[in-house]
Amino acid sequence: MLLSYAVSQLYIESCSMFVRGGVYRVVKEAMGGALAKFSVSALMFDYILTGPISGVSAGQYLAGLLNELLAYGHMQSHLNPGTVAEVFAIAATLYFWWQNIKGISESSEKALWIMQLTTVMVVALIAWCGYTLLARGGHFPPAPVPHNIVMSKHALGWLANSRIPQMFTLVAVLIGLGHSVLAMSGAESLAQVYREIEHPKLRNLKKAAFVIFIYSMVFTSLVSFFAVMIIPDGTRHQYFQNLIGGLAMSLQGPFIARLAFHIFVVIVGTLILSGAVNTAIVGSNGVLNRVSEDGVLSDWFRQPHPRFGTSHRIINMVVGLQIVTIFFSRGDVTILANLYAFGVIWSFVLNGVAVLVLRYTQPQEREFKVPLNFRIGGKEVPLGVALITLVL
């Protein structure tokens, strides 16, 4: 999460230079059209996977809840989580496809209401987890030293038959970081919404990025630590696809209260993730319209819908690719997350390199610069940008 905040600083600097300061605009300015096309391909790869990941994740949470309710009711039925997730993701995608074809009006009030509901859930979860730890104690995760690091072949990927991760702790940490790249997603959205932010734009963008960082730093990281400290080792693997649900059912307190809180968590999670399905379609439509305006895509893609006036061909293409992706995943979040991490990293790397190049090709003053800048012999050394790009 600390690295994600560093990446958001790259996007804030690019937005201070260009109103549409996303990866496509910055890479095109710094390194030309060919790499800009590659960068927007990586970005579209992300957007096309964001919808399926969000829909499948919501479906997994719903399936986990329904199966628990069936078990508590002593019913023999058991729903296949992958199938439920797949069906829900497709249904959510088709619903938001039709909303976008008609031309939905962006509702900041609705988004704010969901965030307020989420905040209530987060505060309640943190408080209840704290009470649980006080009441019955917990065990801290083991220290990240070589003899404590045990990784499966699935975690190691193409390093499965190598002893390098066991010999060098840094390599193991980087592997873990690679698996958590999904938590860094969304930085591109800062550039997408920048032109809609009220004056003073840059100051409000910086505030938004900081609030997002604090919120995600507290919630995302604490949930992971609480899951290790509270859910028993023997049962934690059952909740890998439904971690917050497993945490809710492992808290200290009456069963009915835990079950009610679990249902509340799933409802809030489904609302958030369903909104992300819509965001992916809206974001894809915006990016491809921008690319089409530059002549990279033909004008055919931007032909308005005869009734609603929306760019329906772009929307149809994006949603079609998302549904194919959902079918391909068979409701498995892990497959989608691995693919998504690949696209996210390439998009971030290209943005970092582009911002670094622009420090030298366009050295004029900006409203904002990524921190850690030094001058040696009259030349600026952008150490902050260089370090972030190197890590990526």
C-alpha positions as a Markdown table, in Angstrom:
| # | Residue | x | y | z |
|---|---|---|---|---|
| 1 | Met | 0.0 | 0.0 | 0.0 |
| 2 | Leu | 3.0 | 2.3 | 0.6 |
| 3 | Leu | 4.2 | 1.6 | -2.9 |
| 4 | Ser | 0.7 | 2.3 | -4.3 |
| 5 | Tyr | 0.8 | 5.8 | -2.8 |
| 6 | Ala | 4.2 | 6.3 | -4.4 |
| 7 | Val | 2.7 | 5.3 | -7.7 |
| 8 | Ser | -0.2 | 7.7 | -7.2 |
| 9 | Gln | 2.4 | 10.5 | -6.9 |
| 10 | Leu | 3.5 | 9.7 | -10.4 |
| 11 | Tyr | 0.0 | 10.2 | -11.7 |
| 12 | Ile | -0.4 | 13.5 | -9.7 |
| 13 | Glu | 2.7 | 14.9 | -11.4 |
| 14 | Ser | 1.5 | 13.8 | -14.9 |
| 15 | Cys | -1.9 | 15.4 | -14.2 |
| 16 | Ser | -0.1 | 18.6 | -13.2 |
| 17 | Met | 1.4 | 18.7 | -16.8 |
| 18 | Phe | -1.7 | 17.5 | -18.8 |
| 19 | Val | -5.4 | 17.6 | -17.9 |
| 20 | Arg | -5.7 | 14.2 | -19.4 |
| 21 | Gly | -2.6 | 13.0 | -17.6 |
| 22 | Gly | -3.2 | 9.2 | -17.9 |
| 23 | Val | -0.6 | 6.8 | -19.1 |
| 24 | Tyr | -1.5 | 7.1 | -22.8 |
| 25 | Arg | -1.0 | 10.9 | -22.9 |
| 26 | Val | 2.2 | 10.9 | -20.9 |
| 27 | Val | 3.9 | 8.1 | -22.7 |
| 28 | Lys | 3.0 | 9.6 | -26.1 |
| 29 | Glu | 4.5 | 12.9 | -25.1 |
| 30 | Ala | 7.6 | 11.3 | -23.7 |
| 31 | Met | 8.4 | 8.4 | -25.9 |
| 32 | Gly | 6.2 | 8.6 | -29.0 |
| 33 | Gly | 3.1 | 7.0 | -30.5 |
| 34 | Ala | 4.3 | 3.3 | -30.7 |
| 35 | Leu | 5.0 | 3.0 | -27.0 |
| 36 | Ala | 1.8 | 5.0 | -26.3 |
| 37 | Lys | -0.2 | 2.3 | -28.2 |
| 38 | Phe | 1.6 | -0.4 | -26.1 |
| 39 | Ser | 0.8 | 1.5 | -22.9 |
| 40 | Val | -2.9 | 1.9 | -23.7 |
| 41 | Ser | -3.0 | -1.8 | -24.7 |
| 42 | Ala | -1.8 | -2.6 | -21.2 |
| 43 | Leu | -4.3 | -0.2 | -19.7 |
| 44 | Met | -7.2 | -1.8 | -21.7 |
| 45 | Phe | -5.9 | -5.2 | -20.6 |
| 46 | Asp | -6.5 | -3.9 | -17.0 |
| 47 | Tyr | -9.9 | -2.5 | -17.6 |
| 48 | Ile | -11.1 | -5.5 | -19.4 |
| 49 | Leu | -10.0 | -7.6 | -16.4 |
| 50 | Thr | -11.2 | -5.2 | -13.7 |
| 51 | Gly | -14.9 | -5.9 | -14.5 |
| 52 | Pro | -14.6 | -9.7 | -14.4 |
| 53 | Ile | -12.4 | -9.7 | -11.3 |
| 54 | Ser | -14.9 | -7.5 | -9.4 |
| 55 | Gly | -17.9 | -9.4 | -10.6 |
| 56 | Val | -16.4 | -12.8 | -9.8 |
| 57 | Ser | -15.1 | -11.7 | -6.4 |
| 58 | Ala | -18.6 | -10.5 | -5.5 |
| 59 | Gly | -20.0 | -13.8 | -6.7 |
| 60 | Gln | -17.5 | -15.7 | -4.6 |
| 61 | Tyr | -18.7 | -13.7 | -1.5 |
| 62 | Leu | -22.3 | -14.4 | -2.3 |
| 63 | Ala | -21.6 | -18.1 | -2.9 |
| 64 | Gly | -19.7 | -18.4 | 0.4 |
| 65 | Leu | -22.6 | -16.8 | 2.3 |
| 66 | Leu | -25.3 | -18.9 | 0.7 |
| 67 | Asn | -23.4 | -22.1 | 1.3 |
| 68 | Glu | -23.0 | -21.2 | 5.0 |
| 69 | Leu | -26.7 | -20.4 | 5.3 |
| 70 | Leu | -27.6 | -23.7 | 3.7 |
| 71 | Ala | -25.2 | -25.5 | 6.1 |
| 72 | Tyr | -26.7 | -23.7 | 9.2 |
| 73 | Gly | -30.1 | -24.7 | 7.9 |
| 74 | His | -29.0 | -28.4 | 7.8 |
| 75 | Met | -29.7 | -28.6 | 4.1 |
| 76 | Gln | -27.8 | -31.0 | 1.9 |
| 77 | Ser | -27.5 | -28.6 | -1.0 |
| 78 | His | -24.2 | -27.0 | -1.8 |
| 79 | Leu | -23.6 | -24.4 | -4.5 |
| 80 | Asn | -20.5 | -24.5 | -6.7 |
| 81 | Pro | -18.7 | -21.2 | -5.8 |
| 82 | Gly | -17.1 | -20.9 | -9.3 |
| 83 | Thr | -20.5 | -21.4 | -11.1 |
| 84 | Val | -22.3 | -18.9 | -8.8 |
| 85 | Ala | -19.4 | -16.4 | -9.3 |
| 86 | Glu | -19.5 | -16.8 | -13.0 |
| 87 | Val | -23.2 | -16.4 | -13.3 |
| 88 | Phe | -23.3 | -13.3 | -11.0 |
| 89 | Ala | -20.4 | -11.7 | -12.9 |
| 90 | Ile | -22.1 | -12.1 | -16.3 |
| 91 | Ala | -25.4 | -10.8 | -14.9 |
| 92 | Ala | -23.8 | -7.8 | -13.4 |
| 93 | Thr | -21.8 | -7.1 | -16.6 |
| 94 | Leu | -24.9 | -7.3 | -18.8 |
| 95 | Tyr | -26.8 | -5.1 | -16.4 |
| 96 | Phe | -24.2 | -2.3 | -16.6 |
| 97 | Trp | -23.7 | -2.8 | -20.3 |
| 98 | Trp | -27.4 | -1.9 | -20.8 |
| 99 | Gln | -27.0 | 1.1 | -18.4 |
| 100 | Asn | -24.0 | 2.4 | -20.4 |
| 101 | Ile | -25.7 | 1.8 | -23.7 |
| 102 | Lys | -28.6 | 4.0 | -22.5 |
| 103 | Gly | -26.2 | 6.5 | -21.1 |
| 104 | Ile | -26.2 | 6.5 | -17.4 |
| 105 | Ser | -25.8 | 9.7 | -15.4 |
| 106 | Glu | -22.8 | 9.6 | -13.1 |
| 107 | Ser | -24.2 | 9.8 | -9.5 |
| 108 | Ser | -21.6 | 11.0 | -7.0 |
| 109 | Glu | -24.4 | 10.9 | -4.3 |
| 110 | Lys | -24.8 | 7.2 | -4.8 |
| 111 | Ala | -21.1 | 6.6 | -4.7 |
| 112 | Leu | -20.8 | 8.7 | -1.5 |
| 113 | Trp | -23.6 | 6.7 | 0.1 |
| 114 | Ile | -21.8 | 3.4 | -0.7 |
| 115 | Met | -18.5 | 4.8 | 0.7 |
| 116 | Gln | -20.4 | 5.9 | 3.9 |
| 117 | Leu | -21.8 | 2.4 | 4.3 |
| 118 | Thr | -18.4 | 0.9 | 3.7 |
| 119 | Thr | -16.9 | 3.2 | 6.3 |
| 120 | Val | -19.4 | 2.0 | 8.9 |
| 121 | Met | -18.5 | -1.6 | 8.0 |
| 122 | Val | -14.8 | -0.9 | 8.2 |
| 123 | Val | -15.0 | 0.8 | 11.6 |
| 124 | Ala | -17.2 | -2.0 | 13.0 |
| 125 | Leu | -14.9 | -4.7 | 11.7 |
| 126 | Ile | -11.8 | -3.0 | 13.1 |
| 127 | Ala | -13.4 | -2.4 | 16.5 |
| 128 | Trp | -14.8 | -6.0 | 16.7 |
| 129 | Cys | -11.5 | -7.5 | 15.7 |
| 130 | Gly | -9.8 | -5.4 | 18.4 |
| 131 | Tyr | -12.3 | -6.6 | 20.9 |
| 132 | Thr | -11.7 | -10.2 | 19.8 |
| 133 | Leu | -8.0 | -10.0 | 20.2 |
| 134 | Leu | -8.4 | -8.5 | 23.7 |
| 135 | Ala | -10.9 | -11.2 | 24.7 |
| 136 | Arg | -9.1 | -14.3 | 23.5 |
| 137 | Gly | -5.7 | -13.1 | 22.2 |
| 138 | Gly | -4.1 | -13.8 | 18.8 |
| 139 | His | -0.9 | -14.8 | 17.2 |
| 140 | Phe | 1.2 | -12.4 | 15.1 |
| 141 | Pro | 2.4 | -13.5 | 11.7 |
| 142 | Pro | 5.9 | -14.9 | 11.8 |
| 143 | Ala | 8.8 | -12.6 | 11.1 |
| 144 | Pro | 9.8 | -12.4 | 7.3 |
| 145 | Val | 13.1 | -14.2 | 7.7 |
| 146 | Pro | 14.3 | -17.1 | 5.4 |
| 147 | His | 13.5 | -20.1 | 7.7 |
| 148 | Asn | 9.9 | -18.8 | 8.2 |
| 149 | Ile | 9.1 | -18.3 | 4.6 |
| 150 | Val | 7.2 | -21.3 | 3.1 |
| 151 | Met | 5.8 | -20.8 | -0.4 |
| 152 | Ser | 3.8 | -23.2 | -2.5 |
| 153 | Lys | 4.6 | -24.0 | -6.1 |
| 154 | His | 1.5 | -21.9 | -7.0 |
| 155 | Ala | 3.0 | -18.9 | -5.2 |
| 156 | Leu | 6.4 | -19.3 | -6.8 |
| 157 | Gly | 5.3 | -19.6 | -10.4 |
| 158 | Trp | 8.2 | -20.1 | -12.7 |
| 159 | Leu | 10.6 | -20.0 | -9.7 |
| 160 | Ala | 9.0 | -23.2 | -8.3 |
| 161 | Asn | 12.1 | -25.4 | -8.8 |
| 162 | Ser | 14.6 | -22.7 | -7.7 |
| 163 | Arg | 16.1 | -22.2 | -4.2 |
| 164 | Ile | 16.7 | -18.5 | -4.9 |
| 165 | Pro | 13.5 | -17.3 | -2.9 |
| 166 | Gln | 14.7 | -19.4 | 0.2 |
| 167 | Met | 18.3 | -18.0 | -0.1 |
| 168 | Phe | 17.4 | -14.3 | -0.5 |
| 169 | Thr | 14.6 | -12.8 | 1.6 |
| 170 | Leu | 14.3 | -9.8 | -0.8 |
| 171 | Val | 13.4 | -12.1 | -3.7 |
| 172 | Ala | 10.6 | -13.7 | -1.5 |
| 173 | Val | 9.4 | -10.2 | -0.5 |
| 174 | Leu | 9.2 | -9.2 | -4.2 |
| 175 | Ile | 7.3 | -12.4 | -5.0 |
| 176 | Gly | 4.8 | -11.5 | -2.3 |
| 177 | Leu | 4.6 | -7.9 | -3.7 |
| 178 | Gly | 3.9 | -9.4 | -7.1 |
| 179 | His | 0.9 | -11.3 | -5.7 |
| 180 | Ser | -0.4 | -8.1 | -4.0 |
| 181 | Val | -0.2 | -5.9 | -7.0 |
| 182 | Leu | -4.0 | -6.1 | -7.3 |
| 183 | Ala | -4.2 | -3.9 | -4.2 |
| 184 | Met | -2.4 | -1.1 | -6.2 |
| 185 | Ser | -5.0 | -0.9 | -8.9 |
| 186 | Gly | -7.0 | 2.3 | -9.5 |
| 187 | Ala | -4.2 | 4.8 | -9.8 |
| 188 | Glu | -5.2 | 5.4 | -13.5 |
| 189 | Ser | -8.6 | 6.5 | -12.3 |
| 190 | Leu | -7.0 | 9.6 | -10.7 |
| 191 | Ala | -6.0 | 10.7 | -14.2 |
| 192 | Gln | -9.4 | 9.8 | -15.7 |
| 193 | Val | -11.4 | 11.9 | -13.1 |
| 194 | Tyr | -8.9 | 14.8 | -12.9 |
| 195 | Arg | -10.7 | 16.9 | -15.5 |
| 196 | Glu | -14.0 | 16.5 | -13.5 |
| 197 | Ile | -12.5 | 17.7 | -10.2 |
| 198 | Glu | -13.5 | 21.2 | -9.0 |
| 199 | His | -11.1 | 24.1 | -8.6 |
| 200 | Pro | -8.4 | 24.1 | -7.2 |
| 201 | Lys | -7.9 | 20.8 | -9.2 |
| 202 | Leu | -4.4 | 19.8 | -8.2 |
| 203 | Arg | -4.9 | 20.5 | -4.5 |
| 204 | Asn | -8.1 | 18.5 | -4.5 |
| 205 | Leu | -6.5 | 15.6 | -6.4 |
| 206 | Lys | -3.7 | 15.4 | -3.9 |
| 207 | Lys | -6.3 | 15.4 | -1.0 |
| 208 | Ala | -8.2 | 12.6 | -2.8 |
| 209 | Ala | -5.1 | 10.5 | -3.3 |
| 210 | Phe | -4.1 | 10.9 | 0.3 |
| 211 | Val | -7.6 | 9.9 | 1.6 |
| 212 | Ile | -7.6 | 6.9 | -0.7 |
| 213 | Phe | -4.2 | 5.9 | 0.6 |
| 214 | Ile | -5.1 | 6.2 | 4.3 |
| 215 | Tyr | -8.4 | 4.3 | 3.8 |
| 216 | Ser | -6.8 | 1.5 | 1.9 |
| 217 | Met | -3.7 | 1.4 | 4.1 |
| 218 | Val | -5.8 | 0.9 | 7.2 |
| 219 | Phe | -8.5 | -1.4 | 5.7 |
| 220 | Thr | -6.6 | -3.6 | 3.2 |
| 221 | Ser | -3.6 | -4.2 | 5.4 |
| 222 | Leu | -5.5 | -4.7 | 8.7 |
| 223 | Val | -7.9 | -7.2 | 7.2 |
| 224 | Ser | -4.9 | -9.4 | 6.1 |
| 225 | Phe | -3.2 | -9.1 | 9.5 |
| 226 | Phe | -6.5 | -9.8 | 11.4 |
| 227 | Ala | -7.2 | -12.8 | 9.2 |
| 228 | Val | -3.9 | -14.3 | 10.2 |
| 229 | Met | -4.3 | -13.4 | 13.9 |
| 230 | Ile | -7.9 | -14.4 | 14.4 |
| 231 | Ile | -8.9 | -17.1 | 11.9 |
| 232 | Pro | -7.5 | -20.5 | 13.0 |
| 233 | Asp | -4.7 | -21.9 | 10.8 |
| 234 | Gly | -6.6 | -25.1 | 10.2 |
| 235 | Thr | -9.6 | -23.3 | 8.7 |
| 236 | Arg | -8.2 | -20.2 | 7.1 |
| 237 | His | -7.7 | -21.9 | 3.7 |
| 238 | Gln | -11.5 | -22.3 | 3.4 |
| 239 | Tyr | -11.8 | -18.5 | 3.2 |
| 240 | Phe | -9.1 | -17.6 | 0.7 |
| 241 | Gln | -11.8 | -16.5 | -1.7 |
| 242 | Asn | -14.0 | -15.0 | 1.0 |
| 243 | Leu | -11.5 | -13.6 | 3.6 |
| 244 | Ile | -13.6 | -10.9 | 5.2 |
| 245 | Gly | -16.5 | -13.3 | 5.5 |
| 246 | Gly | -14.3 | -15.8 | 7.2 |
| 247 | Leu | -13.1 | -13.1 | 9.5 |
| 248 | Ala | -16.6 | -12.0 | 10.4 |
| 249 | Met | -17.6 | -15.6 | 11.4 |
| 250 | Ser | -14.4 | -16.0 | 13.5 |
| 251 | Leu | -15.0 | -13.0 | 15.8 |
| 252 | Gln | -15.8 | -13.1 | 19.5 |
| 253 | Gly | -19.5 | -12.9 | 20.2 |
| 254 | Pro | -23.0 | -14.5 | 19.7 |
| 255 | Phe | -23.5 | -16.6 | 16.6 |
| 256 | Ile | -26.5 | -14.6 | 15.4 |
| 257 | Ala | -24.6 | -11.3 | 15.7 |
| 258 | Arg | -21.6 | -12.7 | 13.7 |
| 259 | Leu | -23.9 | -14.1 | 11.1 |
| 260 | Ala | -25.8 | -10.8 | 10.7 |
| 261 | Phe | -22.5 | -9.0 | 10.4 |
| 262 | His | -21.3 | -11.5 | 7.8 |
| 263 | Ile | -24.4 | -10.8 | 5.7 |
| 264 | Phe | -23.9 | -7.0 | 6.1 |
| 265 | Val | -20.2 | -7.4 | 5.0 |
| 266 | Val | -21.3 | -9.4 | 1.9 |
| 267 | Ile | -23.9 | -6.8 | 0.9 |
| 268 | Val | -21.5 | -3.9 | 1.2 |
| 269 | Gly | -18.8 | -5.9 | -0.7 |
| 270 | Thr | -21.2 | -6.7 | -3.4 |
| 271 | Leu | -22.2 | -3.1 | -3.8 |
| 272 | Ile | -18.6 | -1.9 | -4.0 |
| 273 | Leu | -17.6 | -4.6 | -6.5 |
| 274 | Ser | -20.6 | -4.2 | -8.6 |
| 275 | Gly | -19.8 | -0.5 | -8.9 |
| 276 | Ala | -16.3 | -1.5 | -10.0 |
| 277 | Val | -17.9 | -3.5 | -12.9 |
| 278 | Asn | -19.5 | -0.3 | -14.1 |
| 279 | Thr | -16.4 | 1.8 | -13.5 |
| 280 | Ala | -14.4 | -0.6 | -15.8 |
| 281 | Ile | -16.9 | -0.2 | -18.6 |
| 282 | Val | -17.0 | 3.6 | -18.2 |
| 283 | Gly | -13.2 | 3.8 | -18.0 |
| 284 | Ser | -12.7 | 1.7 | -21.1 |
| 285 | Asn | -15.2 | 3.7 | -23.0 |
| 286 | Gly | -13.4 | 6.9 | -22.1 |
| 287 | Val | -9.9 | 5.7 | -22.9 |
| 288 | Leu | -10.9 | 4.2 | -26.3 |
| 289 | Asn | -12.8 | 7.3 | -27.3 |
| 290 | Arg | -9.6 | 9.3 | -26.5 |
| 291 | Val | -7.5 | 6.9 | -28.6 |
| 292 | Ser | -10.1 | 7.1 | -31.4 |
| 293 | Glu | -9.9 | 10.9 | -31.4 |
| 294 | Asp | -6.1 | 10.6 | -32.0 |
| 295 | Gly | -6.7 | 8.4 | -35.1 |
| 296 | Val | -5.4 | 5.2 | -33.5 |
| 297 | Leu | -8.8 | 3.6 | -33.9 |
| 298 | Ser | -11.1 | 4.3 | -36.8 |
| 299 | Asp | -14.1 | 6.7 | -36.4 |
| 300 | Trp | -16.3 | 3.7 | -36.9 |
| 301 | Phe | -15.9 | 2.9 | -33.2 |
| 302 | Arg | -17.3 | 6.3 | -32.2 |
| 303 | Gln | -20.5 | 6.2 | -34.3 |
| 304 | Pro | -23.3 | 7.1 | -31.9 |
| 305 | His | -26.1 | 4.8 | -31.0 |
| 306 | Pro | -29.1 | 5.7 | -33.2 |
| 307 | Arg | -31.4 | 6.1 | -30.3 |
| 308 | Phe | -29.3 | 6.9 | -27.2 |
| 309 | Gly | -26.3 | 8.7 | -28.8 |
| 310 | Thr | -23.7 | 6.7 | -26.9 |
| 311 | Ser | -20.6 | 5.1 | -28.3 |
| 312 | His | -22.2 | 1.7 | -28.3 |
| 313 | Arg | -19.7 | -0.1 | -30.5 |
| 314 | Ile | -16.9 | 0.5 | -28.1 |
| 315 | Ile | -19.1 | -0.5 | -25.2 |
| 316 | Asn | -20.2 | -3.7 | -27.0 |
| 317 | Met | -16.6 | -4.7 | -27.8 |
| 318 | Val | -15.4 | -4.1 | -24.2 |
| 319 | Val | -18.3 | -6.0 | -22.6 |
| 320 | Gly | -18.0 | -8.8 | -25.1 |
| 321 | Leu | -14.3 | -9.2 | -24.1 |
| 322 | Gln | -15.2 | -9.1 | -20.4 |
| 323 | Ile | -17.8 | -11.8 | -20.8 |
| 324 | Val | -15.4 | -14.0 | -22.7 |
| 325 | Thr | -12.9 | -13.4 | -19.9 |
| 326 | Ile | -15.4 | -14.5 | -17.3 |
| 327 | Phe | -16.2 | -17.7 | -19.2 |
| 328 | Phe | -12.4 | -18.3 | -19.5 |
| 329 | Ser | -11.8 | -17.9 | -15.7 |
| 330 | Arg | -14.7 | -20.3 | -14.7 |
| 331 | Gly | -15.2 | -18.1 | -11.7 |
| 332 | Asp | -11.5 | -18.4 | -10.5 |
| 333 | Val | -10.4 | -15.1 | -9.1 |
| 334 | Thr | -6.7 | -16.2 | -8.9 |
| 335 | Ile | -6.4 | -16.7 | -12.7 |
| 336 | Leu | -7.9 | -13.2 | -13.3 |
| 337 | Ala | -5.7 | -11.6 | -10.6 |
| 338 | Asn | -2.5 | -13.0 | -12.1 |
| 339 | Leu | -3.4 | -11.7 | -15.5 |
| 340 | Tyr | -4.4 | -8.4 | -14.1 |
| 341 | Ala | -1.1 | -8.0 | -12.2 |
| 342 | Phe | 0.8 | -8.3 | -15.5 |
| 343 | Gly | -1.2 | -5.5 | -17.2 |
| 344 | Val | -1.1 | -3.2 | -14.1 |
| 345 | Ile | 2.7 | -3.5 | -13.7 |
| 346 | Trp | 3.4 | -2.7 | -17.4 |
| 347 | Ser | 1.0 | 0.3 | -17.2 |
| 348 | Phe | 2.8 | 1.6 | -14.1 |
| 349 | Val | 6.3 | 1.0 | -15.5 |
| 350 | Leu | 5.6 | 2.9 | -18.7 |
| 351 | Asn | 4.0 | 5.8 | -16.7 |
| 352 | Gly | 7.1 | 5.9 | -14.4 |
| 353 | Val | 9.6 | 5.8 | -17.3 |
| 354 | Ala | 7.6 | 8.5 | -19.2 |
| 355 | Val | 7.5 | 10.9 | -16.2 |
| 356 | Leu | 11.3 | 10.3 | -15.7 |
| 357 | Val | 11.9 | 11.1 | -19.4 |
| 358 | Leu | 9.8 | 14.2 | -19.2 |
| 359 | Arg | 11.9 | 15.5 | -16.3 |
| 360 | Tyr | 14.8 | 15.9 | -18.8 |
| 361 | Thr | 13.0 | 16.6 | -22.1 |
| 362 | Gln | 10.6 | 19.1 | -20.5 |
| 363 | Pro | 12.5 | 20.5 | -17.4 |
| 364 | Gln | 10.2 | 23.5 | -16.9 |
| 365 | Glu | 8.7 | 24.0 | -13.5 |
| 366 | Arg | 5.5 | 22.0 | -12.6 |
| 367 | Glu | 2.8 | 22.6 | -10.0 |
| 368 | Phe | 3.8 | 19.3 | -8.4 |
| 369 | Lys | 6.8 | 17.0 | -8.5 |
| 370 | Val | 7.3 | 13.6 | -7.0 |
| 371 | Pro | 9.4 | 14.3 | -3.9 |
| 372 | Leu | 13.2 | 13.5 | -3.4 |
| 373 | Asn | 14.7 | 15.8 | -6.1 |
| 374 | Phe | 18.3 | 17.0 | -5.8 |
| 375 | Arg | 20.5 | 19.3 | -7.9 |
| 376 | Ile | 24.1 | 18.3 | -8.8 |
| 377 | Gly | 26.1 | 20.7 | -10.9 |
| 378 | Gly | 23.0 | 22.5 | -12.0 |
| 379 | Lys | 21.2 | 19.3 | -13.1 |
| 380 | Glu | 18.2 | 18.0 | -11.3 |
| 381 | Val | 18.4 | 14.4 | -10.1 |
| 382 | Pro | 14.8 | 13.0 | -9.8 |
| 383 | Leu | 15.6 | 10.3 | -7.2 |
| 384 | Gly | 12.0 | 9.8 | -6.2 |
| 385 | Val | 10.7 | 9.0 | -9.7 |
| 386 | Ala | 13.8 | 6.9 | -10.4 |
| 387 | Leu | 13.4 | 4.7 | -7.3 |
| 388 | Ile | 9.6 | 4.2 | -7.9 |
| 389 | Thr | 10.2 | 3.2 | -11.5 |
| 390 | Leu | 13.1 | 0.9 | -10.5 |
| 391 | Val | 11.0 | -1.0 | -8.0 |
| 392 | Leu | 8.2 | -1.4 | -10.5 |
